[in-house]
Amino acid sequence: MNTGPSRSPRSVHVPVMLREVLQQLDLHPGLVVADGTVGAGGHSKKIWERIQPGGRLIGTDRDAMMLRWAREALPDPAVILQQGSYVELPTVLAGLELDGVDRFLLDLGLSSDQLEDRERGFSFRAEGPLDLRFDTRQGFSAADYLATATAEQLADDFHNFGEEHHSRQIASYLVEHRSQSPVRTAKELADAVTACLGNKASNSERHPATRVFQALRIAVNAELQHVQQGVEEIGPQIVRPGGLMAVITFHSLEDRLVKQAFRDKRIWEDLTPKPLVASPAEVRINPRSRSAKLRVARRRPTSNAT
């Protein structure tokens, strides 16, 4: 996919809670670190600096565009970057003949660079196809899903994944109008939701289609399934005893899964019963950080996890 004309000449993403992440990961030379959502490399660039000499960094991301940004931030050929989900890390580590990692980071937020990419419809104003997939090689686009899903399926997604209060009204509207006005772009979806809600659309400070976009993105990327597998299966599998896992979430659905996983005392020592949040200063500079929550846990000895 040619994203050249649709994106900035350099990454515009600012890593969220960078200071807190670096402090909580307790980094030092020689560690093996996996960044399962490496993005543009904002966190990993600083992590790499702190684990040298002798450290190893493995970064994965489902989004090929983000990996190109990451390679610019992390040009050292010793850094391993691979396209794929963090749920594939056990296979990646096996290929590198590594039995595990000392630190595991997941930043589950949508990147500012992805919002700038007009080819996949992450922005409300995007005139390109409504795709919303991180990895366009897999699955089906959001536009295709909207064209085929039943009103009941859409309503359930809008309610379960977006916590949208008007889920059934919006779903019925989209299904009723799709034969005459099929939704093909992000702007068309945003306009359709606004038209459906009418006066209700002006009763919120954020765009009325925010929750619908979130729900569709989560659905087409199977995001919550990945999060659940990542914290319940992959983390315990790859983090060495005594190692740390840190997860940044941006909405309650993700945070709930992480909190529940870290409460398993057989596997984890929960270091943040109350999640860390961005400082007021960071929120002023980077409003995206307002909803961020950071949770950290230490892997217990294997004998205690059985």
VEXBAGU-988485 format. One record per residue (C-alpha): x, y, z; residue number from 0. Coordinates in steps of 0.2 Angstrom, whole numbers, always signed. Last residue first. Example, Ala and Ser with C-alpha at 12.3 -4.5 7.8 and 13.67 -1.06 7.14 Angstrom:
BEGIN
px +68	py -5	pz +36	k 1
px +62	py -22	pz +39	k 0
//
This chain:
BEGIN
px +8	py -119	pz +196	k 305
px +13	py -100	pz +196	k 304
px +22	py -101	pz +212	k 303
px +35	py -113	pz +206	k 302
px +38	py -102	pz +190	k 301
px +44	py -88	pz +201	k 300
px +33	py -72	pz +201	k 299
px +32	py -61	pz +186	k 298
px +32	py -43	pz +191	k 297
px +17	py -32	pz +187	k 296
px +15	py -14	pz +179	k 295
px -1	py -5	pz +175	k 294
px -1	py +12	pz +165	k 293
px -17	py +21	pz +162	k 292
px -19	py +33	pz +147	k 291
px -35	py +44	pz +146	k 290
px -27	py +61	pz +146	k 289
px -12	py +55	pz +136	k 288
px -19	py +60	pz +120	k 287
px -19	py +78	pz +126	k 286
px +0	py +79	pz +124	k 285
px +7	py +96	pz +130	k 284
px -7	py +99	pz +143	k 283
px -9	py +81	pz +147	k 282
px +10	py +80	pz +150	k 281
px +10	py +94	pz +163	k 280
px -5	py +87	pz +172	k 279
px +5	py +71	pz +174	k 278
px -1	py +55	pz +165	k 277
px -9	py +41	pz +174	k 276
px -2	py +27	pz +185	k 275
px -14	py +13	pz +189	k 274
px -20	py +9	pz +206	k 273
px -15	py -9	pz +211	k 272
px +1	py -4	pz +202	k 271
px +15	py -17	pz +207	k 270
px +4	py -32	pz +205	k 269
px +15	py -47	pz +209	k 268
px +10	py -59	pz +195	k 267
px +8	py -77	pz +191	k 266
px +0	py -86	pz +206	k 265
px -6	py -69	pz +212	k 264
px -18	py -67	pz +197	k 263
px -23	py -49	pz +200	k 262
px -12	py -44	pz +185	k 261
px -24	py -53	pz +173	k 260
px -40	py -44	pz +180	k 259
px -32	py -27	pz +179	k 258
px -26	py -30	pz +161	k 257
px -43	py -35	pz +155	k 256
px -51	py -21	pz +164	k 255
px -39	py -8	pz +156	k 254
px -43	py -14	pz +139	k 253
px -62	py -11	pz +141	k 252
px -59	py +4	pz +151	k 251
px -51	py +14	pz +137	k 250
px -33	py +20	pz +134	k 249
px -22	py +6	pz +140	k 248
px -3	py +6	pz +144	k 247
px +4	py -11	pz +149	k 246
px +20	py -15	pz +158	k 245
px +27	py -32	pz +161	k 244
px +42	py -35	pz +172	k 243
px +54	py -49	pz +175	k 242
px +57	py -58	pz +191	k 241
px +53	py -75	pz +183	k 240
px +55	py -73	pz +164	k 239
px +42	py -65	pz +154	k 238
px +38	py -75	pz +139	k 237
px +24	py -87	pz +144	k 236
px +16	py -77	pz +158	k 235
px +15	py -62	pz +146	k 234
px +8	py -72	pz +131	k 233
px -6	py -81	pz +140	k 232
px -17	py -70	pz +151	k 231
px -10	py -53	pz +146	k 230
px -7	py -55	pz +127	k 229
px -22	py -67	pz +125	k 228
px -34	py -54	pz +133	k 227
px -26	py -40	pz +123	k 226
px -27	py -49	pz +107	k 225
px -45	py -54	pz +109	k 224
px -49	py -36	pz +114	k 223
px -41	py -30	pz +98	k 222
px -50	py -41	pz +85	k 221
px -43	py -29	pz +72	k 220
px -60	py -27	pz +63	k 219
px -70	py -26	pz +79	k 218
px -59	py -15	pz +89	k 217
px -58	py -2	pz +74	k 216
px -77	py -4	pz +72	k 215
px -80	py +0	pz +91	k 214
px -68	py +14	pz +92	k 213
px -76	py +22	pz +76	k 212
px -93	py +20	pz +84	k 211
px -87	py +28	pz +100	k 210
px -80	py +43	pz +92	k 209
px -95	py +46	pz +80	k 208
px -103	py +60	pz +90	k 207
px -86	py +70	pz +90	k 206
px -81	py +75	pz +107	k 205
px -89	py +89	pz +118	k 204
px -106	py +80	pz +119	k 203
px -123	py +87	pz +117	k 202
px -122	py +92	pz +99	k 201
px -125	py +75	pz +92	k 200
px -141	py +73	pz +102	k 199
px -148	py +86	pz +90	k 198
px -147	py +75	pz +75	k 197
px -141	py +57	pz +81	k 196
px -143	py +49	pz +63	k 195
px -136	py +64	pz +54	k 194
px -120	py +64	pz +65	k 193
px -118	py +45	pz +63	k 192
px -120	py +47	pz +44	k 191
px -107	py +62	pz +43	k 190
px -94	py +52	pz +53	k 189
px -97	py +37	pz +42	k 188
px -95	py +47	pz +26	k 187
px -80	py +56	pz +33	k 186
px -72	py +39	pz +37	k 185
px -75	py +33	pz +19	k 184
px -85	py +20	pz +10	k 183
px -102	py +20	pz +19	k 182
px -116	py +14	pz +7	k 181
px -129	py +28	pz +4	k 180
px -144	py +20	pz -5	k 179
px -142	py +2	pz +0	k 178
px -133	py +8	pz +16	k 177
px -148	py +18	pz +22	k 176
px -157	py +6	pz +33	k 175
px -142	py -3	pz +39	k 174
px -133	py +13	pz +44	k 173
px -149	py +19	pz +53	k 172
px -152	py +3	pz +62	k 171
px -135	py +3	pz +69	k 170
px -136	py +21	pz +74	k 169
px -152	py +18	pz +84	k 168
px -146	py +2	pz +91	k 167
px -130	py +9	pz +98	k 166
px -137	py +25	pz +105	k 165
px -127	py +24	pz +122	k 164
px -111	py +19	pz +113	k 163
px -100	py +9	pz +125	k 162
px -88	py +7	pz +110	k 161
px -84	py -11	pz +110	k 160
px -99	py -19	pz +119	k 159
px -112	py -6	pz +113	k 158
px -106	py -2	pz +96	k 157
px -102	py -20	pz +93	k 156
px -119	py -26	pz +99	k 155
px -128	py -13	pz +88	k 154
px -118	py -18	pz +73	k 153
px -122	py -37	pz +75	k 152
px -140	py -33	pz +78	k 151
px -141	py -22	pz +63	k 150
px -134	py -36	pz +52	k 149
px -116	py -35	pz +46	k 148
px -113	py -34	pz +27	k 147
px -110	py -17	pz +21	k 146
px -103	py -11	pz +38	k 145
px -91	py -25	pz +38	k 144
px -85	py -21	pz +21	k 143
px -82	py -3	pz +26	k 142
px -73	py -8	pz +42	k 141
px -61	py -18	pz +31	k 140
px -59	py -37	pz +31	k 139
px -47	py -49	pz +38	k 138
px -28	py -49	pz +35	k 137
px -15	py -41	pz +24	k 136
px -21	py -23	pz +29	k 135
px -13	py -25	pz +46	k 134
px -18	py -11	pz +57	k 133
px -36	py -12	pz +50	k 132
px -47	py +4	pz +50	k 131
px -52	py +2	pz +32	k 130
px -64	py +17	pz +28	k 129
px -57	py +21	pz +11	k 128
px -49	py +38	pz +9	k 127
px -58	py +54	pz +12	k 126
px -52	py +55	pz +30	k 125
px -60	py +69	pz +41	k 124
px -65	py +57	pz +55	k 123
px -47	py +51	pz +56	k 122
px -43	py +32	pz +56	k 121
px -49	py +31	pz +38	k 120
px -36	py +19	pz +31	k 119
px -28	py +29	pz +17	k 118
px -28	py +46	pz +26	k 117
px -14	py +41	pz +38	k 116
px -13	py +56	pz +50	k 115
px -23	py +46	pz +63	k 114
px -10	py +32	pz +61	k 113
px +4	py +43	pz +64	k 112
px -5	py +49	pz +80	k 111
px -4	py +32	pz +86	k 110
px -19	py +22	pz +92	k 109
px -15	py +16	pz +110	k 108
px -11	py -1	pz +116	k 107
px +6	py +2	pz +122	k 106
px +12	py -15	pz +127	k 105
px +29	py -17	pz +136	k 104
px +38	py -34	pz +141	k 103
px +54	py -34	pz +151	k 102
px +66	py -48	pz +156	k 101
px +62	py -58	pz +140	k 100
px +60	py -77	pz +137	k 99
px +69	py -93	pz +131	k 98
px +78	py -84	pz +117	k 97
px +84	py -94	pz +102	k 96
px +80	py -80	pz +90	k 95
px +67	py -91	pz +81	k 94
px +60	py -96	pz +98	k 93
px +58	py -77	pz +102	k 92
px +48	py -74	pz +86	k 91
px +37	py -89	pz +89	k 90
px +33	py -84	pz +107	k 89
px +31	py -66	pz +101	k 88
px +16	py -70	pz +90	k 87
px +3	py -63	pz +102	k 86
px +13	py -47	pz +100	k 85
px +5	py -45	pz +83	k 84
px +15	py -46	pz +67	k 83
px +28	py -36	pz +57	k 82
px +45	py -39	pz +64	k 81
px +59	py -28	pz +71	k 80
px +75	py -35	pz +79	k 79
px +87	py -21	pz +85	k 78
px +105	py -27	pz +81	k 77
px +104	py -18	pz +64	k 76
px +104	py -1	pz +74	k 75
px +93	py +11	pz +64	k 74
px +80	py +12	pz +78	k 73
px +70	py +28	pz +76	k 72
px +70	py +26	pz +57	k 71
px +66	py +8	pz +59	k 70
px +52	py +12	pz +70	k 69
px +44	py +24	pz +57	k 68
px +45	py +9	pz +44	k 67
px +37	py -2	pz +58	k 66
px +23	py +10	pz +60	k 65
px +19	py +9	pz +41	k 64
px +19	py -10	pz +42	k 63
px +6	py -10	pz +56	k 62
px +4	py -26	pz +66	k 61
px +19	py -21	pz +77	k 60
px +33	py -31	pz +84	k 59
px +49	py -25	pz +93	k 58
px +63	py -36	pz +100	k 57
px +77	py -27	pz +109	k 56
px +93	py -35	pz +116	k 55
px +105	py -28	pz +129	k 54
px +123	py -30	pz +129	k 53
px +129	py -13	pz +131	k 52
px +116	py -5	pz +131	k 51
px +100	py -8	pz +140	k 50
px +96	py +11	pz +143	k 49
px +99	py +17	pz +125	k 48
px +87	py +3	pz +118	k 47
px +74	py +8	pz +131	k 46
px +75	py +26	pz +125	k 45
px +72	py +21	pz +107	k 44
px +59	py +8	pz +112	k 43
px +47	py +21	pz +119	k 42
px +46	py +32	pz +104	k 41
px +49	py +18	pz +91	k 40
px +36	py +23	pz +79	k 39
px +24	py +9	pz +84	k 38
px +33	py -4	pz +95	k 37
px +17	py -13	pz +100	k 36
px +25	py -29	pz +107	k 35
px +40	py -20	pz +114	k 34
px +51	py -35	pz +120	k 33
px +66	py -32	pz +131	k 32
px +81	py -43	pz +135	k 31
px +92	py -34	pz +148	k 30
px +111	py -32	pz +147	k 29
px +112	py -14	pz +153	k 28
px +99	py -8	pz +165	k 27
px +80	py -4	pz +164	k 26
px +69	py -3	pz +179	k 25
px +53	py -5	pz +169	k 24
px +44	py +7	pz +180	k 23
px +55	py +22	pz +178	k 22
px +56	py +20	pz +159	k 21
px +37	py +19	pz +158	k 20
px +34	py +33	pz +169	k 19
px +46	py +45	pz +159	k 18
px +38	py +40	pz +143	k 17
px +20	py +42	pz +149	k 16
px +14	py +43	pz +131	k 15
px +26	py +42	pz +116	k 14
px +23	py +57	pz +105	k 13
px +18	py +53	pz +87	k 12
px +22	py +65	pz +73	k 11
px +33	py +53	pz +63	k 10
px +42	py +61	pz +49	k 9
px +38	py +66	pz +31	k 8
px +20	py +67	pz +36	k 7
px +8	py +54	pz +28	k 6
px -4	py +53	pz +14	k 5
px +7	py +55	pz -1	k 4
px +18	py +41	pz +4	k 3
px +5	py +28	pz +10	k 2
px +7	py +17	pz -5	k 1
px +0	py +0	pz +0	k 0
//
